[in-house]
């Protein structure tokens, strides 16, 4: 295995990792709700209210949700995508490390 080639690949991944930005765990859940008022169209088979958005994640082993205003949705989605990018880059670093260790 070419050590210089592996080192250059490691440096590229490391630089990308440093550029990722804010990252958060979890997912975004979109839901529609019934209000429970007898006179409302949703109670008579009409459309439910929503969409409402929630950020779901585990805190101390328990599922926790936070309601999100629609205006903040793109920000939270970007932060979750950043976490996915971090995971992808860390996996690349682990693969490079395995290749390096196996070549010794």
Beta strands, then each sheet from edge to edge (+ up, - down):
strand 1: 27-33
strand 2: 49-59
strand 3: 62-68
sheet 1: 1+ 2- 3+
end
